[in-house]
Amino acid sequence: RLRFAEDPVIHRIAGITYTELQLTEQATQCFERSLELNPNAIETAVEYAALQSKAGNPDLAIERLSKLKDAPDASTGLFHALGEAMMQK
């Protein structure tokens, strides 16, 4: 039986797709799995945070983004999403 390594990008794409379909629970699971496989993926963290903020969970968004705010490749999108989550709280 063949075994394939999980790819965080595939989980991210699934999360984006579920978000567009407004399937928050499934999107959350996909983004969380992607971030388990690649915890430093800023774009995925921003998408996850936006989903959580929209779902009324700003604490989850803040927690995830706060872990990456000091990363050398932190983006303006990260800080924008973090600010939005903090204002929602």
Secondary structure by P-SEA (a helix, b strand, c coil): cccccccaaaaaaaaaaaaaacaaaaaaaaaaaaaaacccaaaaaaaaaaaaaaaccaaaaaaaaaaccccccccaaaaaaaaaaaaac
